[in-house]
Amino acid sequence: MRDVAIIGAGMTKFGKFLDRSMKDLTREAVDGALGSAGIDKSKLEAAVVGNAAAGLITGQECIRGQVVLREMGIGGIPIINTENACASSSTAFHMAWLYVASGMYDVALAVGLEKLYHEDKRRSFAAIGAAVDVEWAAQMQAAMAAAKGNGERGEQPAPAEGAGEKRSMFMDFYAAFARQHMQRYGTTKEQFGRIAVKNHYHGSLNPHAQYREVYTLEDVLNSPLVAEPLTRLMCSPIGDGAAAAILCSAEKAKQFTTKPVHVLASCVGSGSDHAPGEPGITERISQQAYKQAGVGPEELSVIELHDASAPAELVLYEELGLCGPGEGGRLIDARATYFDGPVPVNTSGGLISKGHPIGATGVAQIYEVFTQLRGEAGDRQVANPRVGLTENGGGMVKGEAAALAVHIFSV
């Protein structure tokens, strides 16, 4: 396999853009990536486009990548569509990496895009809720009253009343996992709140973030309750947006830039049945990535992870090996994961503040790490970063992510 580098990346601001099409958002992100790389679109030899919900929100199915790229004059090349829930575009990046690493192509484009906002918010939540086993979800809806306590007993959590209509069903899952962590390790609601405070602060420094307000811990804890212990400011919003990255063989990258960002590892996997105490999907895939990259978690300079809720970030600290089991609360208490701390996490503002247009999220995480490693992150710039990691999960089956991607990068 050949060494691969990113030579350019671009993204839109994330937000509510009812008046903008997927074509328009994609054009902005891809033009940004091409400008960043300093190359013309004619240099692209293949493209992989990740999207999760266009079929359910806009009705566009089957040929989403061909539709959005043809609009900006990109055609004739192989264009592959990937759909893997929230991991759709990190999967697209993995496929583009494979194209280049295998030697099949020298230059490939990875794109993530999503429009989640709709006049009928129930349609948006229903689209997100489709990223579970729908037969199981139907059974849970039918047995709602009897299933309310399942998450507390260690079984797969069941959504409570209002899930999928007034909020994403996934917030009920995250709330149940948070309660389990609190019960097992003594983690507090305040510690979850501090993660939200951090990510909103980071988002205030990011011009691409959907929300740029700064909040206190009191603000976070007193915001409307979503599902105990989650408050609104601990949860990622829905959103619209796009992101793009251009990958190239490391040897050819020298022709285009003096600041390539090298891809040390690209790993994608799926959830699996396993006994209690055996490694889950995050531990398995991150360990594969660390081995492929030849680095350990202690060498990471900047990390973008899938904080669809504040408790999810805390648990991922532990699952990625940033700290030991049950120690995630202490990590945030010490402010270690702020951009100027020893273990910077979600310097973009994460999904909580930057936003979560699900099909765009994976490449947007990569955009942030690319920007940080090149020293171009402005007010949120990490000091002298050398190695970065992205972790992006998608969907849920039997209580864990259905798909998950981990990428590791270096300068």
N, C-alpha and C positions, 0 to 999 in steps of 0.2 A: 504494500500500500504506500502511496506517495504522501509526503507531508502536504498539508493544506493550510491556507491562510485566508483570513477575511481581509479584503482590500477596500471595502466601502460598506457603509450602512446608513439607512435613513428611516425616519418614522414620522407620522403625523402627530399632532397633539391628539390625545385621547379625550373624548367627550360625547356630548349629545348632539348629533349632526343629522337631524331629520331631513335637512335640505341637501345633503351630500350623498352621492351614490358610491357604491363599492368601487366603481371605475375611477371616480374622482379621488377617493382616498388612496387607492393603489398607485395611481399616477404620482401623487405627491411623495409617497414613500419610496417608490422605485427611482424617481428622478433624484431624490435626495441621496440614495445609495450610489447611483451612477455618478453624481457630482462629487460625492465623497471619494469615490475610487478614481475619478478623473478619466473615465472611459465612456465610450459611446455604446448605446444599446446593441449595435451591430456586433459587438464583441461577445455577447452572451451566446453560449452554445446549448444551454439547457436551462429550464426553469421548473421549480417545484413550488406549488401554491397551497398553503394551508388555510382551511376555512372550516368552521364547524356548523354554523346555523343558518347559512343563507337560504337553504331550501325551506326552512320553517318560517323565516322572517320575510324574505323577499320573493320566494318561489323559484329562485335560480338554482337549479340542480345540475349535476352531471359534468358540466364543462365550465365551472366557475373561473378557473385559471385562464383558460383560452379566451373567455369573454372579457375579463378585465385587462389582460395584457394585449390582446389584439387592438383594443381601443387606443392604446398608446404606441401602436406600430411594432409590437413585438409578436412575431409569428414565424412559422416555418421551422422552428426548433422544437424538440420534444418539450411538452408542457405537461407535467404530472400534477394531479390533484390529490391532496392528502386530507383526510378527515379523521381526527383522533381526539375529539372533545377539546378540552382546554390545551391539550398537547399537540394540536393540529399543526401549528407552524414550527414548533421545535422538531416535530417529525419531518416536516418539509425540509428543514435545515439539515437534518440527519441524512435524508435522501440526496440532497445536493452535495453534501460532504462525500457520500459514497460515490457519486458520479465522478467527482474530481479525484478522490483518493485512489479509485480503481484505475485511473488513467483513461477512462472513456471520454471525458471532456476536460478541458483546461479551465474554463470559466463557467460558473453556474450561478443562477439567481435563486434565492430562497425568499418567499413572500408569505406574510401572514396578514389576513384581513378579516374584518367582521363589522357588521351592522347589527347591533342588538336592540337598539331603541326602536320602539313601535308605538303608535298612538294607543294601542291596547297593551298595557304593561303585562297583562296575563299571558299574552302571546310570547313576550320575551322570557318570562319565567318558565313557561312551558317548554320553550326551546332548550333552556339550560337544563331543566328537569329531565329531558330526554336522554341525558348522558348517564343513565342508570339502567339496570335491568328493568325494563318497563313492565314485565309480567310481575316481578316482585313488587314494584311500585303500586301496581293495581291491587295486589293482594293487601298491601299495607293500607291503602286508602280505604279498602272495604272493611278492614279490621282496625280502624284508627283508634278507637277507644281502648280496645284490649291491648294494643301494641305500644301504648304511650311509654311504658316503663322499660321497654327492651334495651334501650341504650344504656341505662343505668346498671343492667344486669350483665353487661358484657356481650350481649348479642348485637347483631347488626341493628343500628339505631333506626327508629321509625320516624317519619316526619309528623309533626303535630299539625293541628288545625291551622289553615291559612298558608301552609307550605305549597309553593308552586302557583299561588294566586296573588298573595300579597308580598311574597319574598321568594328567593331561590330556595328550593328544597334542600340544597347543599348546606345552607346555614344551620338547619336542624342536625345534620350529620356532624358538622364541626362543633356544634354546641354539646352534643352527646360525648364526642371525643374529649372535649375540654373538661367536662364534668368528671370523666373517668380519670384524666390526668390529675385533676385537683384531688380526687379521692385517693389516688395511689401515692402521689408525691407531695401533697400539701401545697401545690401551686395555687396562687391566688388570682382573683379577678383583677386585682391591681396590677399584677405582673402582665397579664394579657393587655390591660389598658396601656401600660408603658410601651408595649410594642406598637400599638396604634399611635401613641403620641410621637414616637420616633419616626414612623413612616409618614405621618402627616407633615412632620417637620422636614424630612427629606423631600417630600413632594413639593413643599413650598419653594424649594430651591431648583425645581426642575420645570423648565418652560413647557415640556410636553405633558405634564401631569394634568389629569382631569380635574383634580381638586388641589388647591394650593394654599388652603387655610392652615394656620397653626392652632393646635388645640392643647389645652392643659389636661392633666390626668382627670381632674374633676369634670371637665367638659366631656371627655370620653365616657366616663362612668355614668354620667347623668344624661347622656343622649338616649333616645328611645330604645327600649328593650326589643330585641329581635327574637331571641330564643336564649334563655338563661344558660350561660352567663354573658352571651354576646349582646352588645349594644350596637346601634347603627354605625357608629364611628369605628368599630372593630371589624367591620365587614367591607369587602370589596363591592363597588358599585357595578352595574352594567354599563356598557359604553360602546362607542363606535371608534374605529381607527384601523391603521395599517402600519406595517413595518417591513423592511426589506434588508437583505444582506447579500453581498456579492462575494463568492468564494472562488479561489484560484489556487492552482498548484503553487507551492511555496517558491519553487524555482522561477516560475513565470511572474509571480507577484513582484519580483525585483524590477520588472519593467514598468510597473504602475505606481509604486509607492515606496517611500523609505520607512513607512511605519506600519508594516503588516502586523496583524494579530493572528498568531498561530493557533490552530485547532489541535490541542493535545489529545482530546478524547471526545467521542460522540457516541453515546450509548442510549438505546431505546429498548424498553421492555414492557411487559404486561403483568398484571397481578396474577397470582396463582394461589391454589389451595396450600396452606401450610399449617403445621401444628402450632399451638400457642407457645411463644418463646422463640420460634424460629424467625429468621430475618424476614421482614416484609419487603415490599417492592422498593421503597426508597433506599433501604440499607443495601439490598442486592445490587441495584443499578448504580448507586454511587460507588460501591466497592469496585464494580467493574470499571467505572470511569477512572477512579484513582489508580487502579492497576494499569489501565491502558495509557494513562498520562504519565505514570511514574512519579506521582506526587501524592502527598497525604493532606488531610484537612488542615493540618497545622501550617501548611505552606500557602494557603489561600489568602489573597489580598483583598478580594472583593467578591461578594456573593449576591446573586439575584435568585430568590426562591419563591415558591408558589404560596404566597400569603393570602389566599382567598378569604381568610379570617385571621385575626391576631393569634388565636390559639394554634392555628396551623403552622405559623412561623415558629412559635416556641417549640412545638414538637419536632419540627424539621431541624432545628439546631441540634437536637439529640440524634435524630436518625441520620444526619449527614456527618456525624462525628465531630461537630464543633465543640461539643461538651459531652459529659456522660449522661446516662439516663437519669431523669429527674432534676438535672442541673440547668435546664433552659431558663427557669425563672431567675436564677442567680446571674446568668449572663446578661439579661436585660436590666436587672437591678443595678449592675455595675456599669451600665451604659456602654458595654463592650462592643455592641453591634451598631453604634452610631458611625457615621461616615468617617469621623476622626478618631474612632476607637480601634482596638487591636483586631477586631473581626467584623469589618463593615458588611452589613447585610441590608439589602434593598435600598441602596443609595438613590434609586430612581423615585422612591416613595412606595415601591411595591404595588401590588394589585390594589391594596387598600386606598392609596392616594393617587398613584399614577393612573389607575383604572384597569379594567379587565374586559376588553373586547375579546372574547375567549380565543377566537382563531388567530388573533394578532399577538397574543401575549408572549408566546415562546420566542419569536424573533425580536420582539421589543425588549425582552430580558437580555438577549444577545447584543442588541444595540447598546444597551447601557454598559455592559461589560466591555464591549469594543471601545466605547467612548472613554470609559475610565482608564483602560490600559493604554490608550493613546494620550492620556493627560488632557482631555478636551471636555471635562465635565463641569467646568466653571466653579460655582460656589460650593458644589457638593463633591469636589474632586478629592479622592483618596490620595494620601501621600505615597508616592513612589510604588504604585501597584505593579506586581510582576505576574501574578497568576489569578485568574478569575474563574468562577463556576456559575452555571445556571442550572436550576432544577425546576421542572415544569410537569405537573401531573394533570391528567385528564380523565374525567368521568369517575364512576365508582361501581365496583362489583364486589359483593360480599365484604363490604366494610373497608376496602382499600382502593387506591387509584386503579382504574382499569388500564391506563397507559401512563408511562412516565419516561421523561427524557432528562439526561444529565449530560452537560457539555462542560469541558474544561479548556481554558484558553491561556495563552501566555504571550508576552512580548519578546 
